[in-house]
């Protein structure tokens, strides 16, 4: 009885740890390949707020977002 429970725990803990790190690596690759926001989105948001964005402003927003990570 205790042997069976111990074997399940011994199998489950490393599986969870390995799964966590594999999913973390996968998500980092995915977000690097498909960033959640890009320059076109920043321009669209600024235009919707009634501002005409300059490239300098767009670059500042992108730099601030990259530094926040």
GIKAVEN-V710439 format. One record per backbone hydrogen bond with DSSP energy under -0.5 kcal/mol. NH is the residue of the N-H (numbers start at 1). CO is the residue of the C=O. Records with the same first field share a line. If there is no record, write none. Layout:
BEGIN
NH = CO + CO
END
This chain:
BEGIN
5 = 1
6 = 2
7 = 3
8 = 4
9 = 5
10 = 6
11 = 7
12 = 8
13 = 9
14 = 10
15 = 11
16 = 12
17 = 13
18 = 14
19 = 15
20 = 16
21 = 17
22 = 18
23 = 19
24 = 20
25 = 21
26 = 22
27 = 23
28 = 24
29 = 25
30 = 26
31 = 27
32 = 28
33 = 29
34 = 30
42 = 38
43 = 39
44 = 40
45 = 41
46 = 42
47 = 43
48 = 44
49 = 45
50 = 47
51 = 46
53 = 51
58 = 54
59 = 55
60 = 56
61 = 57
62 = 58
63 = 59
64 = 60
65 = 61
66 = 62
67 = 63
68 = 64
69 = 65 + 66
END
